[in-house]
């Protein structure tokens, strides 16, 4: 019986290393993660700005902060260029079991985002707003 030899072992090792590198690249891009349907953690949300998008076009930028605004809510910074692309009166955000919500000063939910991945939140259809939040864009 012939041995596979060092060339075969090296090929297997190179293939394994390439697979690990590809998995890491997917995770960094928010593609291969398992965050869909999970609450958005405040510290993770505050790590980068988010682009508010509609049909693949960036409308403005939003920053979800990890500093408390009130009980169970966090500050949100919405650029003036967002205009009428969000409900009027958004003052805070809060993680929910499947994503995040934008709230008014009274704590009323104005917009609910479902978490599709580590880097993408999509407004639920019931909201009437066809927008997405994309991390770091």
N, C-alpha and C positions, 0 to 999 in steps of 0.2 A: 504494500500500500504506500502511495506517495504522500509526502507531507505537503501542505499548502504553502509552506515556506514564508519567509519574512515579507515578501511582496504582497501576499494575500492579507497578512495581518496589518500591514501598513495601509492598504486600501480600505479595510474595515474601519480602522482607526480614523482615517481621513473622512470617511462617510459619516461616522458618528459625530465628529467635530462639526461638520457642515450642518447636520441636523440640529445640533444644539444652537449653533449660531443663527439658523433660520428661525427657530422657536423664540430666541431672545429678541430678534428683530420684530417679529410679529407682536410680541408682548409690548415692546416699547411703542409701537404704532397703535396700540389699542385694538389690534385685530386678533386674535388668538387668546383674548382674556376671557375670564368667566364671570364678568361683572354684570352682565345683563340681568335686569330685574332685581338688582340689589340696591339698597340705600347708598346714596352718595355720602361719603365721609367728609366732614367739614375740612379737615386738614388736607385731604387729597384734592378737594374742589378748589381750595385757595392756592394750590401750587402753581397754577398757570391761569392766564385769562381765558375766557371762552368766547368764541365767535358765535353771534346769533345769525343764523342762516335761514334762507328761504330758497327752495329749489336750487341748491348748490351755490347760491350767491351770498357772500357775507354782507350783512346789513349793518352791523355794528359790533362792538365788543362789550362784554359784560365781565365783571369780576365778582366771583362768589367768595366772600371773605369767611374766615374762620373765627372772627371776632363776634361775640354775642351782640345781638340787637335788642333782644328781650328774651324771656323764658323760652327755651327750645328753638329759638330762631337766630339767624346770623345775618350780618350786614351784606348788602348787595350794592355794587356800584354799577350803574347803568349809564353809558355814555349818552349825551344829548342827541347824537346822531341816530339813536334808536327810534326816536320819534314815535309814531303810532304803531310800531311793530310789536309792542308789548301792551298788555292792558295798562290803563292809567292807574297810578297809585302804588306801584310795586315799591315796597320799602325794605323787604327782607326775604330770606329764603330759609327753607327747612328741609332736611333730609326726610324722606318717607320710605316705607319698606321696599318700594320698587323704583326709586329715583329721587326726585326733588320737587318741591313746589315753591312758587313765588307767592308772597303774601302782601296784603296791604297793612296799614298801620294798626288796624283793628284785629289782625290775625286771620282774616278771611283769605282763603285760597283763591288766587286770581288765575293761576296757570299751573297745570300739573305736567311734569316731564317724566316720561318713562325712560329708564336707563337701558339703552341698547348695548352699550359696551363701556369700557373704561373711559373712552373719550367722546361718547356721543349720547346726548339726551334728546329725546324727541317729544314735542308737545302732544298730548293725547288729543284725539280727534274731537272729543266733546268740548274742548276748550274754545274751538272756533279760530284758533291761531295756528297757522301752518308754518311753524318754525322749529328749528333745532338748535341745540347748543353743542358746539364742537370744541373740544379742549385744545388749547394752544394754537389755535388758528389765527 
